[in-house]
Amino acid sequence: MDVHIPEAISKGLRARGIKVVTVQEDQNHEMPDSDLLDRAFELRCILYTQDQDFFVIASERLHDQQTFTGIVYSKQQTLSYGQIIEELELIAQCCTFEELQNRLEYLPLK
């Protein structure tokens, strides 16, 4: 989870048995976005964010043919916490880490 994601979303996912690592727990809350993406890859986690800066990073990495962890993005205040939790749970259950590599997914999925 990116730094600005509400704790309620992480708690909701954990209550459903989904592995969640927040940047705060990983003690990387001040890490630059590009490094954060690398860290998520090291942990074999997708990165959920509401930060549009990741669009640029993903585009640059695709252009340079660099592998990166999957990014899931939703615009702030467009979905309820419950909707976000449901959609992230679906992704976690249906997709492997490898399937999401080098991809930017947008919520809502529908």
C-alpha positions as CSV (number, residue, x, y, z in Angstrom):
1,M,0.0,0.0,0.0
2,D,1.2,3.4,-0.9
3,V,1.7,5.9,1.9
4,H,-1.6,7.8,1.6
5,I,-3.9,4.8,1.5
6,P,-6.2,4.8,4.5
7,E,-5.5,2.1,7.1
8,A,-9.1,1.0,6.9
9,I,-8.5,-0.5,3.5
10,S,-5.5,-2.5,4.7
11,K,-7.4,-3.7,7.7
12,G,-10.4,-4.7,5.5
13,L,-8.2,-6.7,3.2
14,R,-6.4,-8.4,6.1
15,A,-9.8,-9.4,7.5
16,R,-10.4,-11.2,4.2
17,G,-7.1,-13.0,4.4
18,I,-5.2,-10.9,1.9
19,K,-1.5,-10.2,2.5
20,V,-0.9,-6.5,2.9
21,V,2.3,-4.6,3.4
22,T,2.1,-0.8,4.0
23,V,5.0,1.5,3.3
24,Q,4.8,2.6,7.0
25,E,5.2,-1.0,8.2
26,D,8.1,-1.5,5.8
27,Q,9.6,1.7,7.2
28,N,9.7,3.3,3.7
29,H,7.1,6.0,4.0
30,E,9.6,8.6,2.7
31,M,11.0,6.5,-0.1
32,P,10.7,8.0,-3.6
33,D,8.0,6.5,-5.8
34,S,10.4,4.8,-8.2
35,D,12.2,3.1,-5.3
36,L,8.9,2.2,-3.7
37,L,7.9,0.4,-6.9
38,D,11.2,-1.5,-6.8
39,R,10.6,-2.4,-3.2
40,A,7.2,-3.8,-4.0
41,F,8.8,-5.9,-6.7
42,E,11.4,-7.2,-4.2
43,L,8.5,-8.2,-1.9
44,R,6.6,-9.8,-4.8
45,C,3.6,-7.5,-4.1
46,I,1.5,-5.4,-6.3
47,L,1.3,-1.7,-5.4
48,Y,-2.0,-0.1,-4.8
49,T,-1.9,3.7,-5.1
50,Q,-4.0,6.8,-5.7
51,D,-1.0,8.7,-6.9
52,Q,-0.9,9.6,-10.6
53,D,2.9,10.0,-10.5
54,F,3.0,6.2,-11.0
55,F,1.6,6.6,-14.5
56,V,4.8,8.4,-15.5
57,I,7.0,5.8,-13.8
58,A,5.2,2.9,-15.4
59,S,5.3,4.6,-18.9
60,E,9.1,5.2,-18.6
61,R,9.7,1.7,-17.5
62,L,7.7,0.2,-20.3
63,H,9.5,2.4,-22.8
64,D,12.9,1.3,-21.4
65,Q,11.7,-2.3,-21.2
66,Q,12.3,-2.5,-17.5
67,T,10.2,-4.9,-15.5
68,F,8.1,-3.5,-12.7
69,T,5.6,-4.8,-10.2
70,G,1.9,-4.4,-11.1
71,I,0.3,-1.2,-10.1
72,V,-3.4,-0.8,-9.2
73,Y,-4.7,2.7,-9.2
74,S,-7.9,4.4,-8.3
75,K,-8.7,8.1,-8.3
76,Q,-9.2,9.5,-4.8
77,Q,-12.8,9.8,-3.5
78,T,-14.4,8.0,-6.4
79,L,-14.9,4.6,-4.7
80,S,-15.9,3.7,-1.2
81,Y,-13.5,1.8,1.0
82,G,-15.7,-1.3,0.7
83,Q,-15.6,-1.1,-3.1
84,I,-11.8,-0.7,-3.1
85,I,-11.5,-3.7,-0.7
86,E,-13.7,-5.9,-2.9
87,E,-11.9,-5.0,-6.0
88,L,-8.4,-5.5,-4.5
89,E,-9.5,-8.8,-3.0
90,L,-10.7,-10.0,-6.5
91,I,-7.4,-9.0,-8.0
92,A,-5.5,-10.8,-5.2
93,Q,-7.6,-14.0,-5.7
94,C,-7.6,-14.1,-9.5
95,C,-4.2,-12.8,-10.6
96,T,-0.7,-14.0,-9.9
97,F,2.2,-11.6,-9.2
98,E,3.6,-12.6,-12.6
99,E,0.4,-11.9,-14.5
100,L,0.3,-8.3,-13.1
101,Q,4.0,-7.5,-13.9
102,N,4.4,-4.5,-16.2
103,R,0.7,-3.6,-15.9
104,L,-1.2,-0.7,-14.6
105,E,-4.8,-1.6,-13.6
106,Y,-7.5,0.9,-12.9
107,L,-10.3,0.6,-10.3
108,P,-13.2,0.2,-10.7
109,L,-12.5,-2.9,-12.8
110,K,-16.1,-2.9,-14.2
